[in-house]
Amino acid sequence: MPKIGVLLSGCGKNDGSEIHEATLTLLFLDRAGAGIEAMAPNMGQHDVINHATGEMAGEQRNVLAESARIARGDIRDIQEVRAEDLDALVLPGGFGAAKNLCDFAEKGKDAVVNPGVRGLIREMAGQGKPLGAICIAPVVLASALSDKNPRLTIGNDMATASALEAMGARHVECPVDGIVEDEKNRIVSTPAYMLGPGIKDVAKGIEKLVNRIVEMAS
C-alpha cells in the first residue's frame, strides 16, 4: 500500500487549501487503498479572508493549525517529513498554495517557494517519486522545479499559463475532467476549480489524478 503525502496550505479557498479539492483528494486516496500522510508548514498565513464577504478579516492564523481542520487533526509539520517517508506527494489547490506554500499571488513569475515545501518537493523529484498538483498548485511545482521544465496545466487561464512558462514550465491546456502527465518528471496535474464550475465537475479530474498517482507510486 503506497503512502501518499497530501500537502495542505490552510483551510478555505481564499487563504488556504480549497476544501472540496482537499477532501476529494483524501476521499479518492482512501478509496484507492493508499495510506495518507497530511502535512503543512507551521507558519503564519499570508492573510485571513472572511469567506462570507470576501474581505480581509484582520486576524492571524497558523497554516498548520488551519490545515488540521481538514485532516481531522492527523497532520504533521512539513519540516518533520522526508521523501523517504512517502511514495508520492499531492498538492490540492486554493489560494493558500499561491500565498502560503509560495508567494506567487504577490510575485507571479518571480515567486519563491517556502523552504520546507521546496526542500520536500525537490527531494521527491530527486528520488523519482510522483508529484500531483491540483488547481493553482502547479505554480508551486513550476517554481520549485524550474530547472526541470515541468509539463503542467492550470486549465486555460492565459495569464497564469504565461507566468508558468516564464518560470520555466511548459503549460498544456486541459479540461476540468482531464489530467496532464509529465512522464519525464513524473508529475500529474488537473485544473479543478481553475475551471470549475462545481464539485461534481472537479471531482472527475481529481479522481483521475489520484488514481494515476497511486498507480505510479505502487
DOVEXDREN-217038 format. One record per residue (C-alpha): residue in one letter; x, y, z; residue number from 1. Coordinates in steps of 0.1 Angstrom, whole numbers, plus 5000, padded with zeros to 4 digits. Each point is the difference from the previous one (the first is absolute). Example, Ala and Ser with C-alpha at 12.3 -4.5 7.8 and 13.67 -1.06 7.14 Angstrom:
{baba->A	u->5123	v->4955	w->5078	roza->1};
{baba->S	u->5014	v->5034	w->4993	roza->2};
//
This chain:
{baba->M	u->5000	v->5000	w->5000	roza->1};
{baba->P	u->5017	v->5033	w->4989	roza->2};
{baba->K	u->5002	v->5028	w->5025	roza->3};
{baba->I	u->4989	v->5033	w->4983	roza->4};
{baba->G	u->5007	v->5034	w->5015	roza->5};
{baba->V	u->4974	v->5027	w->4998	roza->6};
{baba->L	u->5015	v->5035	w->5003	roza->7};
{baba->L	u->4974	v->5024	w->5014	roza->8};
{baba->S	u->5002	v->5038	w->5002	roza->9};
{baba->G	u->4973	v->5010	w->5025	roza->10};
{baba->C	u->4963	v->4997	w->4999	roza->11};
{baba->G	u->4978	v->5019	w->4975	roza->12};
{baba->K	u->5004	v->5008	w->4963	roza->13};
{baba->N	u->5009	v->5037	w->5004	roza->14};
{baba->D	u->5028	v->4997	w->5025	roza->15};
{baba->G	u->5008	v->4962	w->5004	roza->16};
{baba->S	u->4992	v->4967	w->4984	roza->17};
{baba->E	u->4969	v->4997	w->4979	roza->18};
{baba->I	u->4979	v->4978	w->5022	roza->19};
{baba->H	u->4981	v->4981	w->4972	roza->20};
{baba->E	u->5033	v->4992	w->4983	roza->21};
{baba->A	u->5018	v->4990	w->5032	roza->22};
{baba->T	u->4970	v->4978	w->5011	roza->23};
{baba->L	u->4996	v->4984	w->4966	roza->24};
{baba->T	u->5037	v->4992	w->5000	roza->25};
{baba->L	u->4998	v->4983	w->5034	roza->26};
{baba->L	u->4969	v->4981	w->4990	roza->27};
{baba->F	u->5014	v->4987	w->4967	roza->28};
{baba->L	u->5033	v->4990	w->5017	roza->29};
{baba->D	u->4981	v->4981	w->5027	roza->30};
{baba->R	u->4978	v->4984	w->4974	roza->31};
{baba->A	u->5031	v->4989	w->4980	roza->32};
{baba->G	u->5014	v->4983	w->5032	roza->33};
{baba->A	u->5029	v->5024	w->5004	roza->34};
{baba->G	u->5015	v->5011	w->5033	roza->35};
{baba->I	u->4997	v->5037	w->5006	roza->36};
{baba->E	u->5025	v->5024	w->5017	roza->37};
{baba->A	u->4986	v->5035	w->5003	roza->38};
{baba->M	u->5024	v->5028	w->5006	roza->39};
{baba->A	u->5003	v->5038	w->4999	roza->40};
{baba->P	u->5026	v->5027	w->5008	roza->41};
{baba->N	u->4999	v->5012	w->5036	roza->42};
{baba->M	u->4998	v->5037	w->4992	roza->43};
{baba->G	u->4977	v->5030	w->5001	roza->44};
{baba->Q	u->4976	v->5004	w->4971	roza->45};
{baba->H	u->5007	v->5027	w->4974	roza->46};
{baba->D	u->4966	v->5015	w->5007	roza->47};
{baba->V	u->4966	v->4989	w->5014	roza->48};
{baba->I	u->4968	v->5005	w->4980	roza->49};
{baba->N	u->4964	v->5001	w->5011	roza->50};
{baba->H	u->4986	v->4974	w->4976	roza->51};
{baba->A	u->4965	v->5013	w->5005	roza->52};
{baba->T	u->5009	v->5035	w->4988	roza->53};
{baba->G	u->5033	v->4996	w->4981	roza->54};
{baba->E	u->5015	v->5027	w->5021	roza->55};
{baba->M	u->5032	v->5000	w->5021	roza->56};
{baba->A	u->4991	v->4987	w->5035	roza->57};
{baba->G	u->5028	v->5019	w->5019	roza->58};
{baba->E	u->5010	v->4967	w->5018	roza->59};
{baba->Q	u->5031	v->4979	w->5003	roza->60};
{baba->R	u->4998	v->4962	w->4995	roza->61};
{baba->N	u->5025	v->4972	w->4997	roza->62};
{baba->V	u->5002	v->4979	w->4968	roza->63};
{baba->L	u->5006	v->4967	w->5019	roza->64};
{baba->A	u->4972	v->5006	w->5025	roza->65};
{baba->E	u->4976	v->5010	w->4973	roza->66};
{baba->S	u->5010	v->4970	w->4978	roza->67};
{baba->A	u->4994	v->4977	w->5030	roza->68};
{baba->R	u->4963	v->5008	w->4996	roza->69};
{baba->I	u->4999	v->4982	w->4967	roza->70};
{baba->A	u->5022	v->4972	w->5011	roza->71};
{baba->R	u->4979	v->4994	w->5032	roza->72};
{baba->G	u->5031	v->5007	w->5021	roza->73};
{baba->D	u->5021	v->4973	w->4984	roza->74};
{baba->I	u->5028	v->5022	w->4985	roza->75};
{baba->R	u->5037	v->5006	w->5002	roza->76};
{baba->D	u->5022	v->5031	w->4997	roza->77};
{baba->I	u->5016	v->4998	w->4966	roza->78};
{baba->Q	u->5034	v->5005	w->5016	roza->79};
{baba->E	u->4996	v->4965	w->5016	roza->80};
{baba->V	u->4993	v->4983	w->4966	roza->81};
{baba->R	u->5026	v->4986	w->4977	roza->82};
{baba->A	u->4997	v->4985	w->4965	roza->83};
{baba->E	u->5009	v->4966	w->5015	roza->84};
{baba->D	u->4967	v->5001	w->5020	roza->85};
{baba->L	u->4979	v->5002	w->4968	roza->86};
{baba->D	u->4994	v->4983	w->4967	roza->87};
{baba->A	u->4984	v->5031	w->4984	roza->88};
{baba->L	u->4988	v->5035	w->5008	roza->89};
{baba->V	u->4968	v->5018	w->4990	roza->90};
{baba->L	u->4994	v->5038	w->5003	roza->91};
{baba->P	u->4963	v->5010	w->5001	roza->92};
{baba->G	u->4993	v->5036	w->4988	roza->93};
{baba->G	u->4984	v->5030	w->5015	roza->94};
{baba->F	u->5017	v->5034	w->5003	roza->95};
{baba->G	u->5020	v->4988	w->5030	roza->96};
{baba->A	u->5022	v->4981	w->4975	roza->97};
{baba->A	u->5008	v->5034	w->4984	roza->98};
{baba->K	u->5002	v->5019	w->5033	roza->99};
{baba->N	u->5013	v->4977	w->5026	roza->100};
{baba->L	u->5019	v->4972	w->4982	roza->101};
{baba->C	u->5016	v->5026	w->4977	roza->102};
{baba->D	u->4995	v->5037	w->4993	roza->103};
{baba->F	u->4986	v->4997	w->4964	roza->104};
{baba->A	u->4969	v->5021	w->5010	roza->105};
{baba->E	u->5023	v->5030	w->5006	roza->106};
{baba->K	u->5030	v->4994	w->4978	roza->107};
{baba->G	u->4987	v->4980	w->4970	roza->108};
{baba->K	u->5028	v->4985	w->4979	roza->109};
{baba->D	u->5026	v->5011	w->5026	roza->110};
{baba->A	u->4983	v->4979	w->5027	roza->111};
{baba->V	u->5022	v->4984	w->5027	roza->112};
{baba->V	u->4988	v->4967	w->5017	roza->113};
{baba->N	u->5000	v->4996	w->5038	roza->114};
{baba->P	u->5033	v->4983	w->5008	roza->115};
{baba->G	u->4985	v->4969	w->5017	roza->116};
{baba->V	u->4976	v->4995	w->4971	roza->117};
{baba->R	u->5027	v->5005	w->4974	roza->118};
{baba->G	u->5023	v->4976	w->5017	roza->119};
{baba->L	u->4975	v->4972	w->5002	roza->120};
{baba->I	u->4989	v->5005	w->4964	roza->121};
{baba->R	u->5036	v->4999	w->4987	roza->122};
{baba->E	u->5007	v->4969	w->5022	roza->123};
{baba->M	u->4970	v->4983	w->4985	roza->124};
{baba->A	u->5010	v->5009	w->4964	roza->125};
{baba->G	u->5036	v->4990	w->5006	roza->126};
{baba->Q	u->4988	v->4965	w->5011	roza->127};
{baba->G	u->4977	v->4997	w->4970	roza->128};
{baba->K	u->4969	v->5000	w->5021	roza->129};
{baba->P	u->4967	v->5012	w->4985	roza->130};
{baba->L	u->4986	v->5034	w->5006	roza->131};
{baba->G	u->4964	v->5012	w->4995	roza->132};
{baba->A	u->4988	v->5036	w->4999	roza->133};
{baba->I	u->4964	v->5012	w->4999	roza->134};
{baba->C	u->4985	v->5033	w->4989	roza->135};
{baba->I	u->5025	v->5029	w->5007	roza->136};
{baba->A	u->5025	v->4977	w->5018	roza->137};
{baba->P	u->5020	v->4993	w->4968	roza->138};
{baba->V	u->5016	v->5035	w->5005	roza->139};
{baba->V	u->5017	v->4985	w->5031	roza->140};
{baba->L	u->5016	v->4972	w->4979	roza->141};
{baba->A	u->5008	v->5024	w->4972	roza->142};
{baba->S	u->5020	v->5021	w->5024	roza->143};
{baba->A	u->5016	v->4972	w->5020	roza->144};
{baba->L	u->5010	v->4980	w->4969	roza->145};
{baba->S	u->5006	v->5028	w->4976	roza->146};
{baba->D	u->5033	v->4984	w->4989	roza->147};
{baba->K	u->4981	v->4969	w->4990	roza->148};
{baba->N	u->4975	v->5018	w->4976	roza->149};
{baba->P	u->4970	v->4981	w->5013	roza->150};
{baba->R	u->4970	v->4994	w->4978	roza->151};
{baba->L	u->4969	v->5013	w->5018	roza->152};
{baba->T	u->4964	v->5012	w->4997	roza->153};
{baba->I	u->4979	v->5026	w->5017	roza->154};
{baba->G	u->4973	v->4997	w->4974	roza->155};
{baba->N	u->4998	v->5028	w->4975	roza->156};
{baba->D	u->5007	v->5032	w->5019	roza->157};
{baba->M	u->5025	v->5017	w->4978	roza->158};
{baba->A	u->5014	v->5025	w->5025	roza->159};
{baba->T	u->5008	v->4972	w->5025	roza->160};
{baba->A	u->5012	v->4977	w->4971	roza->161};
{baba->S	u->5024	v->5028	w->4988	roza->162};
{baba->A	u->5014	v->5004	w->5035	roza->163};
{baba->L	u->5006	v->4962	w->5003	roza->164};
{baba->E	u->5019	v->5001	w->4967	roza->165};
{baba->A	u->5020	v->5030	w->5011	roza->166};
{baba->M	u->5010	v->4978	w->5031	roza->167};
{baba->G	u->5013	v->4973	w->4976	roza->168};
{baba->A	u->4970	v->4977	w->4999	roza->169};
{baba->R	u->4982	v->4988	w->4969	roza->170};
{baba->H	u->4962	v->5007	w->5002	roza->171};
{baba->V	u->4975	v->4977	w->4984	roza->172};
{baba->E	u->4963	v->5010	w->4998	roza->173};
{baba->C	u->4977	v->4974	w->5016	roza->174};
{baba->P	u->4962	v->4997	w->5007	roza->175};
{baba->V	u->4988	v->4997	w->5036	roza->176};
{baba->D	u->4995	v->4962	w->4997	roza->177};
{baba->G	u->5034	v->4994	w->4986	roza->178};
{baba->I	u->5036	v->4996	w->5012	roza->179};
{baba->V	u->5034	v->5009	w->4985	roza->180};
{baba->E	u->5029	v->4976	w->5007	roza->181};
{baba->D	u->5036	v->5009	w->4998	roza->182};
{baba->E	u->5015	v->4966	w->4995	roza->183};
{baba->K	u->5036	v->5011	w->5003	roza->184};
{baba->N	u->4996	v->5019	w->5033	roza->185};
{baba->R	u->4972	v->4976	w->5013	roza->186};
{baba->I	u->4975	v->5029	w->5006	roza->187};
{baba->V	u->4962	v->4999	w->4995	roza->188};
{baba->S	u->4979	v->5032	w->5001	roza->189};
{baba->T	u->4963	v->5008	w->4996	roza->190};
{baba->P	u->4982	v->5034	w->4998	roza->191};
{baba->A	u->4972	v->4994	w->5025	roza->192};
{baba->Y	u->4985	v->5034	w->5012	roza->193};
{baba->M	u->5023	v->5019	w->4976	roza->194};
{baba->L	u->4971	v->4990	w->4977	roza->195};
{baba->G	u->4972	v->4987	w->5022	roza->196};
{baba->P	u->4971	v->5005	w->5000	roza->197};
{baba->G	u->4990	v->4976	w->5028	roza->198};
{baba->I	u->5011	v->4972	w->5023	roza->199};
{baba->K	u->4987	v->4972	w->4977	roza->200};
{baba->D	u->5020	v->5015	w->4972	roza->201};
{baba->V	u->5033	v->5004	w->5018	roza->202};
{baba->A	u->4996	v->4965	w->5016	roza->203};
{baba->K	u->5005	v->4984	w->4966	roza->204};
{baba->G	u->5035	v->5014	w->4994	roza->205};
{baba->I	u->5011	v->4996	w->5036	roza->206};
{baba->E	u->4989	v->4963	w->5000	roza->207};
{baba->K	u->5021	v->4994	w->4968	roza->208};
{baba->L	u->5030	v->5018	w->5015	roza->209};
{baba->V	u->4998	v->4981	w->5033	roza->210};
{baba->N	u->4996	v->4966	w->4983	roza->211};
{baba->R	u->5029	v->5007	w->4976	roza->212};
{baba->I	u->5022	v->5012	w->5029	roza->213};
{baba->V	u->4992	v->4968	w->5020	roza->214};
{baba->E	u->5007	v->4979	w->4970	roza->215};
{baba->M	u->5034	v->5017	w->4994	roza->216};
{baba->A	u->5009	v->4996	w->5037	roza->217};
{baba->S	u->4990	v->4964	w->5003	roza->218};
//
